[in-house]
Amino acid sequence: MLSGADAMGPNPWTAPRPTAAAHGLTADDLDDDKLADAMDATKKELKQFGARYLSSFIVPLSVVGVVYYVLVGDFSFVRTPISLSTLPAIDLARLPAWEWAAYLGASLILAAVAAHFQSLGYKKAKVAREHYATAGERYRAFQEAERQWINEQRRRTTAAFWQQDIRKIAAGKGMKPNDVFAQEVGKLFVAWGWMVKLNQRSHDYGVDIFANGKEGSAVVQCSHSADGGPAASEVRDLAGSRHAFDADYGLMISIHPPSATRQNEFFSERGQLEFWHLGHILEQALVLFKQRTGENPPEDSGRSQFLNRDGTPIAWHVGEQAAE
């Protein structure tokens, strides 16, 4: 993976796609009719809480009272005025039998339990009301996150990002365009399943990226020159680095490919070097965008300098195209 000290923020090619669930949204929250019904039901439950809480005590007490009246029919003790001065004179025999007192106590316990559950329901309804009330805000946040997720990948399918935006990013962070270019290339390698280590602190041996994957090991040199392809000396250095690090091959990635000289052809055939220009990067970015989003990449006239009509990289230097 990219070394933490050198990576510039999250990798858009491996960042998971935002989901509604991650923003606390359910399928019902995304259905306007179901959401409206749920909000109405919650408001109704909150409005009825006072009556329900009171009924938790009234109902069991009323049941005990009605049963006592039907079976005993003597409520005369209720009509006896009770005060501190008369309390010792109350005829205890007129009070209900002890089992009825037990029933009354049990009904009060039952009422307290019912009231407790009503309170829990009330708290739950308040949480649900807050959930439904903020559903619209969370849905907009989800849409914005998804839009940014797609845009971060969409912009990397354009030639302008790799040619102009790289330089703007580098200027804003006080870095060299080559370093930012290497980091973006490294992120693509990670998306392809390679293990990547950036070598930007020291730039030892002219290597920007050390990569390992199922195809083997590679040393990668990146060049962001807008004036032309890599110089012959850069190609020689990469060939020496590939040999020094015993890598399976070396990869030169630049905006424009190196000139088609005999030396470069020799290093390509005998030095196990490959030359990629921006067309190869764009080709891979287009494939990744389609795989990850399920959408067709946006149109971009700038790609015509680097890609054929069928989407394959142009095999010649852009400056040599007219001579072909």
HUVEN-V859370 format. One record per backbone hydrogen bond with DSSP energy under -1.0 kcal/mol. NH is the residue of the N-H (numbers start at 1). CO is the residue of the C=O. If there is no record, write none. Layout:
nh/co
NH/CO
NH/CO
This chain:
nh/co
6/3
7/3
14/11
15/11
23/20
24/21
25/20
30/26
35/31
36/32
37/33
38/34
39/35
40/36
41/37
42/38
43/39
44/40
45/41
46/42
47/43
48/44
52/48
53/49
54/50
55/51
56/52
57/54
58/54
59/55
61/57
62/58
63/59
64/60
65/61
66/62
67/63
68/64
69/65
70/66
71/67
72/68
73/68
78/75
87/83
89/86
90/87
94/91
95/92
101/97
102/98
103/99
104/100
105/101
106/102
107/103
108/104
109/105
110/106
111/107
112/108
113/109
114/110
115/111
116/112
117/113
118/114
119/115
120/116
121/117
122/118
123/119
124/120
125/121
126/122
127/123
128/124
129/125
130/126
131/127
132/128
133/129
134/130
138/134
139/135
140/136
141/137
142/138
143/139
144/140
145/141
146/142
147/143
148/144
149/145
150/146
151/147
152/148
154/150
155/151
157/154
158/155
162/158
163/159
164/160
165/160
166/161
168/164
169/165
170/166
171/167
172/168
173/169
175/170
180/176
181/177
182/178
183/179
184/180
185/181
186/182
187/183
188/184
189/185
190/186
191/187
192/188
193/190
194/189
195/212
197/210
199/208
206/203
207/204
208/220
209/220
210/197
211/218
212/195
213/216
216/213
218/211
219/249
220/209
221/251
223/253
235/231
236/232
237/233
238/234
239/235
240/236
241/237
242/238
243/239
244/240
245/241
247/242
249/217
250/272
251/219
252/274
253/221
254/276
255/223
261/259
265/261
266/262
267/263
268/264
269/265
270/266
273/267
274/250
276/252
278/255
280/277
281/277
282/278
283/279
284/280
285/281
286/282
287/283
288/284
289/285
290/286
291/287
292/288
293/289
294/290
303/300
304/301
305/302
306/303
307/303
308/312
311/308
314/306
320/317
